Amino acid sequence: MPKMKTKRAAAKRFKVTGSGRIRRAAAGKQHRMMRGDKNPARMRRLRKNKMVQPCDFENIRRLIPYKFKGA
């Protein structure tokens, strides 16, 4: 069977943790960050990485097959 191709866009957006969970960046941090649009506490929260929800895990796992230890 031929090798599977990794979707490069997904590989750049998602990272796999040591325990096998998938990290993603927080949404809403691309623009409109000044002049009172987003307060400082909100900006601090957006800095942190989030985890992918379990319902989306399998779909993303298919996009980046070689990032997992078991694959």
C-alpha distances in whole Angstrom, upper triangle without the diagonal:
4,7,9,12,15,18,21,24,23,22,26,27,26,26,25,28,28,28,25,27,27,29,31,34,37,37,41,41,41,44,48,48,52,55,55,52,50,52,51,50,48,46,46,44,42,41,39,36,35,32,29,31,29,28,26,24,21,21,21,19,16,17,17,15,15,19,19,19,18,14
4,6,9,13,16,18,21,20,20,23,25,24,24,24,27,27,28,25,26,25,28,29,32,35,35,38,39,38,41,45,46,49,53,53,49,48,50,49,48,46,44,44,42,40,39,37,34,33,31,28,30,28,28,25,24,21,20,20,18,15,16,16,13,14,17,18,19,18,14
4,6,9,13,15,18,17,16,20,22,20,21,20,23,24,25,21,23,22,25,25,28,31,32,35,36,35,38,42,42,46,49,49,46,45,47,46,45,42,41,41,39,36,36,34,30,30,28,25,27,26,26,23,21,19,18,17,15,13,13,12,10,10,14,15,16,15,12
4,7,10,12,15,14,13,17,19,18,18,18,21,22,23,20,21,19,22,22,25,28,29,32,32,32,35,39,39,43,46,46,43,41,44,43,42,39,38,38,36,33,33,31,28,27,25,22,24,23,22,20,18,15,14,14,12,9,9,9,7,9,12,13,15,15,11
4,6,9,12,11,11,14,16,16,17,17,21,22,23,20,21,19,21,21,23,26,26,29,30,29,32,36,36,40,43,43,40,39,41,41,40,37,36,36,34,31,31,29,26,25,24,21,23,23,23,19,18,16,14,13,12,10,8,8,8,9,12,14,17,17,13
4,6,9,8,7,10,12,12,13,14,18,20,21,17,18,15,17,17,19,22,23,26,26,25,29,33,33,37,40,40,37,35,37,37,36,33,32,32,30,27,27,26,22,22,20,18,21,20,20,17,15,14,13,11,10,8,6,5,6,7,9,12,15,15,12
4,6,6,6,9,10,11,13,15,18,21,22,18,18,15,16,15,17,20,20,23,23,23,26,30,30,34,37,37,34,33,35,35,34,31,30,30,28,25,25,24,21,21,19,17,19,20,19,16,15,14,12,10,10,9,5,6,9,11,11,14,18,18,15
4,5,5,6,9,10,12,15,18,21,22,19,19,16,16,15,16,19,19,22,22,21,24,28,28,32,35,35,32,31,33,33,33,30,28,28,27,24,23,23,20,20,19,18,21,22,21,18,17,17,15,12,13,12,8,8,11,12,12,15,18,20,17
4,6,5,7,9,12,15,18,21,23,20,18,15,14,13,14,16,16,18,18,17,21,24,25,28,32,32,29,28,30,30,30,27,25,26,24,21,21,21,18,18,18,16,19,20,20,16,16,17,14,11,13,13,9,10,13,14,14,17,20,22,19
4,5,5,6,9,12,15,18,19,16,15,11,11,10,12,15,15,18,18,18,21,25,25,29,32,32,29,27,30,29,29,26,24,25,23,20,20,19,16,15,14,12,15,17,17,13,12,13,11,8,10,10,6,7,11,12,11,14,17,19,16
4,6,6,7,10,13,16,18,15,14,11,11,11,13,16,17,20,20,19,23,26,26,30,34,34,31,29,31,30,29,27,25,25,23,21,20,19,15,16,15,14,17,18,19,15,14,14,13,9,10,11,8,6,10,10,8,12,15,17,15
4,6,8,11,14,17,19,17,16,12,11,10,11,14,15,18,17,16,20,23,23,27,30,31,28,26,28,27,27,24,22,22,21,18,17,17,14,15,15,15,18,20,20,17,16,17,16,12,13,14,11,10,13,13,11,15,18,20,18
4,7,10,13,17,18,16,14,10,9,6,7,11,12,14,14,14,18,21,21,25,28,28,25,23,25,25,24,21,20,20,18,15,15,14,11,12,12,11,15,17,18,14,14,16,14,10,12,14,11,10,14,15,12,15,18,20,19
4,7,10,13,14,12,10,6,6,5,8,11,13,16,16,17,21,24,23,27,30,30,27,25,26,26,25,22,21,20,18,16,15,14,10,10,9,9,12,14,15,12,11,13,12,8,10,12,10,9,12,12,10,12,15,17,16
4,7,10,12,9,8,6,5,7,10,13,16,19,18,19,23,26,25,29,32,32,29,27,28,26,25,23,22,21,19,17,16,14,10,11,10,10,14,15,17,14,12,14,14,10,11,13,12,9,12,11,8,10,13,15,15
4,7,8,6,6,5,6,9,12,15,18,22,21,23,26,29,28,32,35,34,32,29,30,28,27,25,24,23,21,19,18,15,12,12,10,10,13,14,16,14,11,13,14,11,10,13,12,10,11,10,7,7,10,12,12
4,5,5,5,6,7,11,13,16,19,23,22,24,28,30,29,32,35,34,32,29,30,28,26,25,24,22,20,19,17,14,11,11,10,11,14,14,17,16,13,15,17,14,13,16,16,13,14,13,10,9,11,13,15
4,5,7,9,11,14,17,20,23,26,26,28,31,34,32,35,39,38,36,32,33,31,29,28,27,24,23,22,20,17,15,15,13,14,17,17,20,19,15,17,19,16,15,18,18,15,15,14,11,9,9,12,14
4,6,9,11,15,18,20,23,27,27,29,32,35,33,36,40,38,36,33,33,31,29,28,27,25,23,23,22,18,15,15,12,13,15,14,18,17,14,16,18,16,14,18,19,16,16,15,12,10,10,11,14
4,7,10,13,17,19,22,25,26,27,31,33,32,36,39,38,35,32,33,32,29,28,27,26,23,22,22,18,15,14,11,11,13,12,15,14,10,12,14,12,10,14,15,12,12,12,9,7,8,9,11
4,7,10,14,16,18,22,22,24,28,30,29,33,36,34,32,29,30,28,26,24,24,23,20,19,19,15,12,10,7,8,10,9,12,11,8,11,13,11,10,14,14,13,13,14,11,9,11,12,14
4,7,10,13,15,19,19,21,25,27,26,30,33,32,29,27,28,27,25,23,22,21,18,17,17,14,10,9,6,6,9,10,12,10,8,10,11,8,9,12,12,10,12,13,10,10,13,14,14
4,7,10,12,16,16,18,21,24,23,26,30,29,26,23,24,23,21,19,18,17,15,13,13,10,6,6,5,6,10,12,14,12,10,14,14,11,12,15,14,13,15,15,12,13,15,17,18
4,7,9,13,13,14,18,21,20,23,27,26,23,21,22,21,20,17,16,16,14,11,11,9,6,5,6,6,10,13,14,12,11,15,14,11,13,16,14,13,16,17,14,15,18,20,20
4,6,9,9,11,14,17,16,20,23,22,20,17,19,18,17,14,13,13,11,8,8,7,5,6,8,9,13,16,17,15,15,18,17,14,17,19,17,16,20,20,17,19,22,24,24
4,7,7,10,13,15,14,17,21,19,17,14,16,15,14,11,10,11,9,5,7,7,6,6,9,10,13,16,17,15,16,20,19,16,19,21,19,19,23,24,21,22,25,27,27
4,6,8,11,13,13,16,19,18,15,13,15,16,15,12,11,13,11,7,10,10,10,9,12,12,14,18,18,16,18,21,19,17,20,22,20,20,24,25,23,24,27,29,28
4,6,7,9,9,13,15,14,11,10,13,14,14,10,9,12,11,7,10,12,12,12,15,16,18,21,21,19,21,24,22,21,24,26,23,24,27,29,26,28,31,33,32
4,6,8,7,11,14,14,11,9,12,12,13,10,8,10,10,7,8,11,12,13,16,17,19,23,24,21,23,26,24,22,25,27,24,24,28,28,26,28,31,33,32
4,7,8,11,15,15,12,12,15,15,16,13,11,14,14,10,11,14,14,16,19,19,22,25,25,23,24,27,25,22,25,27,24,24,28,29,26,29,32,34,33
4,6,9,11,12,10,10,13,14,16,13,11,15,15,12,14,17,18,19,22,22,25,28,28,26,28,30,28,26,29,30,27,28,32,32,30,32,36,38,37
4,6,8,9,6,7,11,13,15,12,11,15,15,13,15,18,20,21,24,25,26,30,30,28,30,33,31,29,32,33,31,31,35,36,33,35,39,41,40
4,7,8,6,6,8,9,12,10,8,11,13,11,12,16,18,19,23,24,26,30,30,28,30,33,31,29,32,34,31,31,35,35,33,35,38,40,39
4,6,6,7,8,9,13,12,10,13,15,14,15,19,21,23,26,28,30,33,34,32,34,37,35,33,36,38,35,35,39,39,36,38,41,43,43
4,6,8,9,11,14,14,13,16,18,17,18,22,24,26,29,31,32,36,36,35,37,40,38,36,39,41,38,38,42,43,40,42,45,47,47
4,5,6,9,12,11,11,14,16,15,17,20,23,24,28,29,30,34,34,33,35,38,37,35,38,40,38,38,41,42,39,41,44,46,46
4,7,10,12,10,10,14,15,14,16,19,21,22,25,26,27,31,31,30,32,35,33,32,35,37,34,35,39,40,37,38,42,43,43
4,7,8,6,7,10,11,10,13,15,18,19,22,24,25,29,29,28,30,33,32,30,33,35,33,33,36,37,34,36,39,41,41
4,6,5,6,9,10,11,13,15,18,19,23,25,26,30,31,30,31,35,34,32,34,37,35,35,38,39,36,37,40,42,42
4,5,5,6,9,10,11,13,17,18,22,24,26,30,31,30,31,34,34,31,34,36,34,34,37,38,34,36,38,40,41
4,5,5,6,9,10,12,15,16,20,22,24,27,29,28,29,32,32,30,32,35,33,33,36,36,33,34,36,38,39
4,5,5,6,9,11,13,14,18,20,21,25,26,25,26,30,29,27,30,32,30,30,33,34,31,32,35,37,37
4,5,5,6,9,12,14,18,20,22,25,27,25,26,30,29,26,29,32,29,29,32,33,29,31,33,36,36
4,5,5,7,11,13,17,19,21,25,27,25,26,29,29,26,29,31,30,29,32,32,29,30,32,34,35
4,5,6,9,10,14,16,18,21,23,22,23,26,26,24,26,29,27,27,30,30,27,28,30,32,33
4,5,8,9,13,15,17,21,22,20,21,25,24,22,24,27,25,24,27,28,25,26,29,31,31
4,7,9,13,16,18,22,24,22,22,25,25,22,24,27,25,24,27,27,24,25,27,30,30
4,7,10,13,16,19,21,19,19,23,23,20,22,25,23,22,25,25,21,22,25,27,28
4,7,10,13,16,18,16,16,19,19,16,18,21,20,18,21,21,18,19,21,23,24
4,7,9,12,15,13,13,17,17,14,16,19,18,18,20,21,18,18,21,22,23
4,6,9,12,10,10,13,14,12,13,17,16,16,18,19,16,15,18,19,20
4,6,8,7,6,10,11,9,11,14,14,14,16,17,15,15,18,18,19
4,6,6,6,10,11,10,12,15,15,16,18,20,18,17,20,20,20
4,5,5,8,10,10,11,14,15,16,17,19,17,16,18,18,18
4,6,7,8,10,11,13,15,16,17,20,19,18,20,19,19
4,6,6,6,9,10,11,13,14,17,16,15,19,18,18
4,6,5,6,9,10,11,12,14,13,12,15,14,14
4,5,5,6,9,10,10,13,13,12,15,13,13
4,5,5,7,9,10,14,14,13,17,16,14
4,5,5,6,9,12,11,11,15,15,13
4,5,5,6,9,8,8,12,11,9
4,6,5,9,10,10,14,13,10
4,6,9,10,11,15,15,12
4,6,6,8,12,12,10
4,6,7,9,9,6
4,5,8,9,6
4,7,9,8
4,5,5
4,6
4
